[in-house]
């Protein structure tokens, strides 16, 4: 699966979400469950903050894409076990 970000008639507003330049820049992660692609937030999003995506480790490995390394220090308390995408 991949994102078609070219034709506005075949896409939704997510085509305007840009890739992150680094792990610290990333606030959305792309994951795949069954035959669907989801984008989940990885940080709190501020009002009018640009969404920047990166690929989850499993997604990046499956499709041979770059996985951005995210600093462990930002993990919110809802991830007490340290598992994240």
C-alpha positions in Angstrom: 0.0 0.0 0.0 1.1 3.5 -0.6 -0.2 7.1 -0.5 -1.4 8.7 -3.7 -0.8 12.3 -3.1 -1.1 13.6 -6.6 -4.7 13.6 -7.7 -7.0 15.7 -5.4 -10.1 13.9 -6.8 -8.8 10.6 -5.5 -7.5 11.8 -2.1 -8.8 13.3 1.0 -7.3 16.0 3.2 -4.5 13.7 4.4 -2.7 14.3 1.1 -1.6 17.6 2.7 0.1 16.0 5.6 3.9 16.2 5.0 6.7 13.8 5.9 8.7 14.6 9.0 12.3 15.7 8.5 13.5 14.0 11.7 12.3 11.9 14.6 11.9 15.0 16.7 9.9 16.7 13.9 7.5 13.7 13.6 4.1 13.9 15.4 2.2 11.3 13.4 3.0 7.7 12.7 1.8 5.6 9.8 0.7 2.1 10.7 -1.0 -0.7 8.9 -3.6 -3.0 10.4 -5.1 -5.7 8.2 -5.6 -4.0 4.8 -6.0 -0.5 6.1 -3.5 2.3 6.7 -3.9 4.6 9.8 -2.1 7.6 11.0 -1.9 7.9 14.8 -0.5 10.8 16.8 2.8 10.2 18.6 2.8 13.6 20.4 0.4 16.1 21.6 -0.7 18.4 18.7 -0.9 22.1 19.3 -3.5 24.3 17.7 -2.5 25.1 14.1 0.6 22.9 14.4 1.5 21.2 11.1 1.1 17.4 11.1 4.3 15.6 10.1 4.3 11.8 9.5 6.9 9.1 9.8 6.5 5.4 9.3 6.2 3.0 12.2 9.0 0.5 12.5 6.9 -2.5 11.3 5.5 -0.5 8.3 9.0 0.8 7.3 10.5 -2.7 7.5 7.7 -4.3 5.5 7.9 -1.8 2.7 11.6 -1.1 2.9 11.1 2.6 3.9 13.1 4.8 6.2 12.1 4.7 9.9 12.8 7.8 11.8 14.3 7.3 15.3 12.2 9.0 17.9 13.8 10.1 21.2 12.5 8.0 24.1 12.3 11.0 26.4 9.0 12.2 24.9 6.9 9.1 25.6 3.7 10.2 27.3 2.4 8.5 30.4 -0.2 6.5 28.3 2.7 4.3 27.2 4.0 3.1 30.6 5.5 -0.1 29.2 7.6 1.8 26.6 6.0 0.2 23.6 5.3 2.6 20.8 5.3 2.8 17.0 
